[in-house]
Amino acid sequence: MEKVEKLATENAVVVFSKSGCCMCHVVKRLFSSLGVLPTVYELDDPEQQSDATAGGGAAVAAEDVEKALLMRLVQQQLGREYDDHDQSLLQLQAAAVPSVYVGGNLLGGLDHVMAAHINGTLVPQLKEAGALCL
């Protein structure tokens, strides 16, 4: 959870992604079309995992980051704590990516990002976070 929080607070926009995920691609393309350059953390990129430990940082497994993202998603969308043994949460595991943070706050997955874009709240959030200068 610490790694997720650190990345989210140190960058205006962070996208936690997997390279083969089409929904992740859509989120990254949307930000690109808006002129936003998010920090992208690819959970399935071994090079990025090793870069994260450069400079004396502690090794953090991609599975741990993904679990932290899932925990935040459960808290945000269901208003409860994540439980490894709760079978009703299994369907949410696939929804852990993309996971988008704007201004240090969890915006959500593709559905929340697109909803914010369509209802006109995404651009103001991006401006407030300092990711967009219009």
Disulfide bonds with the S-S distance in Angstrom:
none
